[in-house]
Amino acid sequence: MDLTVPTITHVKAEVVDEAVSISAAARLTGMSRHSVEKIVGGGYIRLVRSDITALAREPFISAGGALPVVQTDVAETDGTWRPYTGDASWLTDADWLLAQAGDWTGVSSRAIVDAGYLAVGLGGMVTGIVRVEGRAPGAPAGRIRWRISLVGRLTSSLRAGGLSFGDDVSAQERELVLQTLGMRYPVRRGGAFTWV
């Protein structure tokens, strides 16, 4: 008797990613609702369980207090000397850099220039690293503006992992980006700057 062996195919069931609320996301990550809202608003995570779980798994970074972090807000149009302020994954590299260049208060310009690097944070998550090359002219009285260049930044959601690097990034700088982007830092209330 001649048997015909059946052809087998595998079809995976489509699993729909479960939506979560801001409150649930805050609870799962141990972050404030406001922090989660910022990260969502910047396009770095979606309010779905897989994105929230990925964020919750990211470690907190520390550089022994040697790395300044500018704590930004979600990008919005500015229309002064730059098109945007704040941070979002959808900004072009040029617009993102201008948004981080100033006009800041509440920090020693000398300390930031001496550090050489500045991490950009949104809601407690590092989204980029810039090289600080010095102060830039043109800031209003009582504010600081810097000449900065891109080391690296997230250009998509945390899970998608899209990165953009500056043109003249060294191997050590590239490693700094890979060790910090998407990672978390303790949010400091009451100012735009903190140090990790």
N, C-alpha and C positions, 0 to 999 in steps of 0.2 A: 504494500500500500504506500502510495506516494503522497506525503503530507506537504502542504504549502505552509511555510513558516510565515506568520503574519508580520507585516511591517509595523513597527512601533514608533510612535512619535511622542514627544514629551511637550506638554503645554503647561507652562507655569501659570498659576492663578495670579491675576493682577491684584496686587494689594494696594488699596488706596491709603495714602498717608493720612493719618488721623489729624484733623485740625485741633488745635489747643487754644485756649484763651490766654490773654496776657497774664492773668492771675496764675493760671496753671504753669505757664512758661516761667514766670518769676519764681514760683515755688520749686519747680524742677531744676532750675539753674542756681538757685540761691541768690538771685539778683533782684533788684527792685523792679517794679513794674515800669518805672520811668526808663531805666536802663534798657530793658527789653524792648520797649517802644522805640527807643533811639536806634537800636541795632536793626530792628525790623524796618523802620523808616529809612534807613540808609541802604536798604537792599541787601544786607549781609546775611540775614536769615529770614525764613518765612515762618508763620505761626503754624507749623506742622510738627508733629512729634519727632520725626527724624532730624530736622534742623535743630530743634531745641535740645535733643539728646546729644547731638554733635557739639553744640556750644557748651553744654553742661560737662562734657568730658574734657574740654580744653583746660590745661593747667593754668595756674596763676604764675606770672613771670616775676623775676626779681633780678636786678643787676646791682644789688648792694647799695641802692640809693644813687647810682651814677647815671641813670638814664631818665631824662625828663620826658613827661608825657603831657601833651596838650589835649585836654578833654574837650572835644568839639561837640557841636550840636548837629542835627540832621541838616544837610545842605538846603539852602534856600537862596533865591536870587538876591543879589546885592546891588549891582548897577552903579557902583562907585568906580574904583580903580580896578575892580575885578568883577567877573560875572556872578560869582557865588561866594557865600561864606559856608562854613560847615563841611560836612563829609557825607559822601554817598558813593556807592560802588559804580554808579552810572556816569559820574563825572569823568571828563577826559583827564589825562595825566596833567596837562597844562592848567586846566581849570582847578583841579584838585590841589596842585601846588600853590597856585595863587590864593586859594581859600585858606591854606595853612600858614601863609607867609605873614599874616598880621591882621589886624591891628590889635595886639594883645596888651593886657594889663596884668598886674599882680605877680610879676616875676622879674628877676634880675636878668637883664639882657646879657651881661657878662657871664653869668653862670650857664646860660643856654649855649652861648657861643663857645665857652670853654669845654662844655660837654661834647660838642662836635656833632652830636646826633640828637634828633628829637623824634620820639614816637608819637604817632597820632592815634588817639583813642576815641571811640564812640561808645558810650554806655558801658564802659568797663571791658571793651574788647579792642585790642590793638589792630588797626586797619592799615597802618603804613609807617614807614621809617623815612625820614628825610635827613640829609646832611646839612648842617647849619654852617654857612660860610661867612657870616658876619651880619651886622646890622644893615638895613636898607634905609635910604632916606624916604621922606614923604609921609611918615606916620603923624597923625594928629598929636597935639600936646598930651603928654601922659600915657602915650601908647607906644608899642614897640612893633617894628616891622623887620623881618629878616630876609637876607638873600639865602635861599635854600635850593637844594637840588634833590631830585628823587633818588632814593636808594631802592625802595620797593613798596608796593601797595597791593591790597586786594582789589580786584576789578570785577568781582562776581560774588555770589553767595559763598559763605564759608564752606559749605559742602562741595560746591563746584570747584573751588580752589583756584580760580583765575588770578594770576599774578602779573604785575607789570614791574619791570626793573628799569632803573636809569641806565644811560648809555655807558657810563664809566665806572661801573660797580666792581669792586674787588671781590675776590673769593671770600674774604672774611666778612665783607658787607653783605654778600649774598647769603652767607650762613646766618648772619644776624637777622636778616629778613625771615628766613625759614624758621628760626627759633622763636620769633615773636609774633608774626602775623597770625591773626585768628585766636591768639592766646588771650587770657584775661589778666586784668590788673585790678587792684582794689581801688574803687572809685573814691575820690576825695571830694567832699562837699565844700562849697564856699569859694571856689576859685577854678580858673581854667587849667591850672597846672598842678601836677603831682610828680613825684619821683619814685621810680621803682628800683 
